[in-house]
Amino acid sequence: MSTTTPQLRTYDHFVDGGALASDAERLQRHDPASGRLVAEYAHASEHDVDRAVTAARRAFDDGRWSRLPGAERARVLRRFAALIDGARDLLAALDSEEVGKPLRLAEGDIAGAIGHVEYAASLAHTDHGDSWTQLERGFVAYATQVPLGVAALIVPWNFPAGTLLQKLPYALAAGCTAVVKPSEFTSSSALEIARLAAEAGIPDGVVNVVTGLGPSTGAALVAHPGVDVISFTGSTATGRAVAAEAGRGLKRVGLELGGKAANVVFADADFEAAADAAVFGAFFNQGECCVAGSRLLVEHAIADEFIGTVVDRARSLVVGDPRDPRTDVGPLIHQRHRDRVESFIASGREQGATLLCGGERPDDAALADGAFVAPTIFGGVAPAQRIFAEEIFGPVLAVTTFATLEEAAQLANATSYGLSSSVWSESVDTVNRIADELRSGTVWVNTVIDGNPALAFGGTKASGVGREAGFEGLREYTESKTVQIRSGRRTLPLPRR
């Protein structure tokens, strides 16, 4: 399929198997690399959200999806995966254009997303309950996993298709129906994926998409009494608000929030691999990544040489148009976010960190209309500084040195976040000891920003609650029902006769 996208895309909501028009003012999306208008979306009102949730509720309650045998849901999900595979070029092009990420990275996102759909299909086919046959004579029990109902899936802008397909297939495999709210900046791929779901044979009303702003559309979806479970990926501040609203309705909630990952490099690490990973971890997806390795902790013994190598490699990165195959770093999501990232760079200077490279917008007239920031590295960063502790969500790397394993663990844990960490060492003892100490949901060893659909993903502390992907991701959308059976005549203490 061609990687080209239409000059201007115009979308309505996708509800109950087809387009749902809205009378509200439409939302516009401009390409962050050029400022060109590329898409217009409907802005869902509370009424539009209600129509979507009602469709999902009806589809769940009548059993058109929830009561299908797991093997049949698996067959449909495999068809869904095949259709996404056939549309991978278009989906990658849409996300590249709307996010600003290099096209080859967007292509990798879609490939990984297809893996999640395929793995969720296998879970739909093989998931099972449990039984107890040795409790006592004449007494057996079994537990089944039942779908929770209507799932509200709220997706961020940095990995639009990737994050959606880390949620939706697991909800579908469990038997839930869904209402998706993508980011107002990057809604095209979600709407195209919903169309593919219908083409795959997923019944009308099972997958619905409403587009709009978080404070209006997103809030209405979270608060809707017809929603049973919420899965939200986004900022920690918004996640707290989602959790509070979910608490009022006693709804199941999963939150994948911010991060401030530490990339810990010991003196015995594979030098070249660790240096490449430090650059990739910090600047992949322009640093707009919750698991970005935005803090580099280096053992004193190799610090000068290692930091110099990382700086040299960061300077060689190509900042430019996402469509150019040479581009390594594209624009940030929009101008306001670029201004925020630049405020962190200013704070790094003001608080005494040493600017080692970057710190400015690219000196290229062809990029003047885009939200670009050059890859930036600060050395001598202390835990009290903002660039060490706070999530920047941009191409800014903070470098700190350490002397001992204990100090490295203390520095790595010295943030409110706990999503991911990386460790580089050839020593099994070192790796095992520090992995035990790191307070994060994922610890990568001699790799970074890695994974597999079978592996659960999620954080601790301010990085959220719950897990996505893997078997644990499926369980986010089910609850256990225990059935207890006694045979023969029962003798009860009451009533007396």
N, C-alpha and C positions, 0 to 999 in steps of 0.2 A: 504493500500500500504506500502511496506517496506520503512524504513527510511534510508536504505543503499544507497550509491551513487557509481557509477562506479569508478574504480581506477583512470582512466583518461578520462575526458570528452572532446570531440572535437566538436566544433560548427562552422558552417558557419553563415552568416547573414540570417535573415528570411525576405524575400521580395516577395510581390505579391503571397503569399500563399505557399511558399516553400523555401528551402535552396538556398542561393546565395553565391557561392564560391568567394573568393578573392585571387588574386595572391600576395598580400602584406604579409610581415612578420607577423607571428601569435603572439598574445599576450599570455603570460603564467600567470596563477594564482596559487599561492602557499598557502596552508593552513596556516594561521597566527599562529596557535597553534603549528604546528610541522615543518613547512617549506616544507612539502611534496607537489610536483606538483600535482594539482588536476584537472586543466582545461586549455584548450587552445581555444582561440577565434580568429576569423578573425579580421583584423585591417582594417576598412573601409577607402578607399581612397575617394577623392572628387567625383570620378566617381561612386563609390558604393553608396555614399549618394545621388547623382543625380538620380540613378536608383530607389532608395527607394522612394524619393520624387515624382518622375514621376509616379510611381505606385500608390502612395497615391492620387496624383492629378487626375489621370485618374479615379480612383475609386470614388472620390468625384464628379467629373464633370459629369460622366455618370449616377449618381443617384442610383447606385446599393445599397447604404446604406443610403445616405442622403435623398432620396425621399421615403424611406419606411415609412409607417404609424408608429407613435410612439408606438402603441400597438405591432407591429411586432418586432421593435427594442427591446422592453421590453422582449418579449418572447425569443429572441436570447440571450439577456443578462442574463436572468434567467438560460438558459441552460449553458452559460459560467460559471456562479457562481457555478452551480452543478458540472461541470467538475473540477473546481478549488478545490472544496470541496473534490472530489474524489482523487485529487492529493496532498492534503494538507501535507501529511507526506513527500513526495518527495520534495516538494517546501521548506518546513521547513528545511529539512536536507541539501539541497543545500545552503540556506542562512546561516544556522548555520556554515557550513564548510567554506564558503567563507568569511563571515564577522568575524567569531570567537565568535559569540554570543551563550550563552547556548541554547541547543536545545529546552527546554521548552518555552523559550522566543520567539524563532523563530516560534514555533507552535502558540503562541498567536498572532504574527504578521499576520500569514496567516488567522487565524480565523477573525481578524478584517478586513482584506482585502476583504474577502468574503462578509462581511456585506456591504462594499462600493459598490460592484458590484450589490448586491440585491437592495440596496437603489437607485442606479442610474437607475436600471430597472424600479422602481416605478416612478421616475421622467420622464423617457421617455414616460411612459404610460399616465401620468397626466398633463404634462406641457401644458400650453395654453397661448394664447395672451390676449389682452384686447380690449375693444370696447367703443366707445363714441357715444351715440344716442341722447343726449340732447344738442348738441352744438348749433344748430339753425335749423329751419325748412328746410328740404330738404338737410341737410348736416350731414353725418355720417362718422365715421372713425373707423378703427381697426388697431391694431398693432400685428404683428406676430414676433416670435423669429426664426431667421434663423441661421443655423450653419455657423461658420466662414470659414471653409474649411479644409486645411491640418494643423494639430497640431503637432509641434515638442515637444516631451516630454523627458526631460533630467533628469535622475534619479540618486540619489547619492548611496553610498555604504553602508550606515548604516542600512537602511531598504529597501532592494532592491525590494522585492515583495510588501511590504506594501506601499511604496511611489508610485510605479508604479500604484497600484490599487486604489490610492487616486486621480489619474489623469485620467487614461485611460477610466474607465467606464463612467465618466461624459462627456468626449469628445465624446465617442461613443453614449451615450444617446442623446446628442445634435445633432447627425448626422454627426459629423466630421470624417475624416479619420486621421490616426496617423503614425508618424515615431518616434520610441522610441530609445533613446541612453542611455543604462544603463552604470553604472560605469565599467571601464575596470577591476576592481577588483572583481566585483560581477555580472556577466552578465548571469549566467546560468538560474536563475529563470525567467528572462524576456523572454528568448528564449523559455523556456518551456511554459510560459503563452501564448506567441504568437501562439504556436502550439495548445494549448487548445482553443484559440479563433477561429482558423480555424475549429477545430473539432466541435465547438458549432454551426457553420453555419455562422459565420461572413465572408462576402465575401472576396475573394482574393484582396489584395491591400489595404484593410481597416486598418489592423494592420501590421506594418512592424517594424523590429528591425535591427539596424545596431550597431555593436560593435566597439569600438576603443577608442582612447585617446581624452580627451577634447580639447586640443589645435589644433588638426587636424580634427578628425571626428565631434566632437561637434561644433567647429567653422564653419565648412562647412555646417552643418545642420542649424545653426542659421542664417547664411548669405544667404541661398538658397532662391532665389526669389519665388520659388513655395510654401514656407511655409507662412501661414497666421497668426498663433498664436503660441506663444512659452510659455511653462510652464517649469520653471527651478527650481530645488531644489539643493542647494549646498552652497558654501561659499559666503560671502558677496562680496569679491573681484571679484570672477568670475561672480557673479550676476550683478555687475556694468558693466562688459564688455559685458555681454549678453544684458543688457538694452541699452547700447550705440549702439550696432549693430542693435537691434530691432528698435531703434529710426531712424537709417539711412533708414531702409526699411519701416518705419511707420507701424510696425506689433504690434498687441496686444501682451502684455507680462505679465506673472504672475511670481513672484519671491518669493520663500520661502527660506529664507537665514538663517543666523546665529542667535544665541540667547545667552542670559546670564541671565537665569531666576532667580528670587528671590523667595525664600520660606520663607514667613514672619510668624513667630510664636509668637502669643501674650500669655500673662500669663494665660489667661482663656481658652486656647486651651485644647482639649482632649490630654493629655500628651502622652499617649502610641501611639495613632494613628498618632500624629504629628511626633513623633520620628521615627516610622517605615517609614513614608512618606519621612522624610528627608534623610534617608538612601537609600530608593528605588529611590527617585527623583534624587539623586546625582550619583548613581552607576548602575542604570538600563542601560543595553546595554553598559557596561563599561564606561558610561558617554559620549559615542559617540552618542549624541542625541541633536537635536537643542533645545528641550524643557527641557533638563536636569536641575534640580534644583541645579545648581552649586554654588549658593550663599544662605547661610542660615542666615537669619536675626532673632535674638532672643531677646525678651524683657528682660531687665536687671533682673527683679524680679525672673525669672526662669532660667537664662542663665547658671549658673554653673552646676546645676543638669541636665538640658536638654542637654547641650553639652556633658557632661560626658556620658549620656545614648547613644547618637548618636555615640560617639566614640567607646563605648563598642560593640554596634551592628555592626558597620563597621568592627571592628576587627574580628567578628565572621563570616564574609562572606567568602565563599570558593572560592578561585581563582584556576582555573584549566581548564582541557580539556572540551570544550563545549559539548562533547558527554556524559560526566559523569553527571548523573541526580542530583548529589549533588552540582554541580558547580553553583555559583551565578554570578561570574565575569570571563569572558573569556579574550583572548588576544585582543590587539588593532589591527587595520586593517593591519598594516605592521610595520616593524622595524623603518622606517623613522618617522612615526607618533609617535611611542613610544619615539623616541629621542626628538621630539618636545614637547611632554607632560612632559618629564623629564626636559626640559629646563624651563618650567613654574614652576615646583617644585623647581628647583634651584633658580629661581627668587624670589619665596615666601620666601625662607630662607634668601636670600641676602637683601630683602627689609624689613625684620623685622617681618614677621608673625611668629607665634609659631606653629611648627609642632606637631600635636597632635597624629597622627598615620600614618602609611604607609610611603610613600616617597621613596620607593625602589622597586626593582624587587623581586618577591617571592623567598624565599630561598628553592627552590625545584629543584633538579637536573632534574626531569622529565619535567620541564617547561623551561629548559634552552634554547631550540631552538625556543621558541615562543616569541611573542611581548607582554609580560605581564608586568603590573604595578600594584602594590598593591593598594587597596583603600586608598586614602590619604586625610587627613583633616588638614586644617590650622585654627588656632584661631587668634583673634586679628587682623583681616584683615581690612585695611583701604582702602577707595575709590581710593586713589592715586596708590595703588599697582596693578601690572599687573594681578595678579590672581583674583582680584575683578572685573576689568573692561573688560578684554579680554576673548574671547571664547577659552577655552582650549580643549574641545572635548575629554575629558578623565576622568578617575576616580579621580578627584580632587575637593574637597569641600572647599569653603572659608566661614568662619564664622565671622559674625560681630554682635554686639549687638546694641540695640536702647532703648531709654527711652520713646518716645511718638509716637503716630500714625503719626504725621506730619514728624518726623524724619525717621520713617520706610518707608513712601512713598517716601521721598527724597532719601534715600539710594537705594530703589528698582529701582527708575528711573535714577540713576546715572550711566548709561551706554549708549552707542550708540544704543543698541538693544532694541527691544520691541515686542518680540514674545509671551511670556507667563509669568505668575506669579502665585504663590499660596499663599493663606491666610488661617491661622488657628486661629479660634476664635469661642467661643460660643455666642458672642454678635452680634445680627443682626445689631445694630447700627455701631459697629466697622467694620463689613464686608462691609456694604453698603458705609460707608465713604471712606475706603481705596480703594475699588474697583473703585470708581469714580476717584481716584487720580492716579491709576496705568496706565502707558502708555504702554499697551501691548494688542495684539490682543485677547488673551485669559486670563481670570482670573479664576483660580480654587479655590473654597472655600471648605475647609475641605476635599480636595482630591488633587491628583497630577497626571500628565500624564494620564488623563482620556479623555473620549470622546464618541461620537456616530456619525455614518455616516450622521445624519441629521444636525449636527452642523458644520458651516463653520470654517475653520482654516486658519490662516495667521497672518502676523505681521505688525508692524509699524516701523518707523525710519529705521535703517540699517537692520532690519529683513525682509524687502521686501515689496512688493505690491501685491494686489490681494488676492483671497481666494480660498481654495480648499475644496472639499466636500460640502454636503448640497446643498440647492437650489442655493446659491451664487456660489458654485463650478460649477454647470451646466452653469450658466450665463457667466462664464469665456470663454466659447466656443461658445457663440451665440451673435448675434447683433440684434437690434430691427429694423423692417421695418414698417413704418407707411403708411397705405393706406387711402386716403381721397376721399370721394365720394359725389358729388353733383348731385341731381336729378332735372329734369326740365330744362327749358331754362335758360342759364346763361346770365347775363347782365354785360359786362365788360367795364371799362372806356375807353379802347383803343382797336382797332383803331376807329376813328370816321368815320361815313359814311353819 
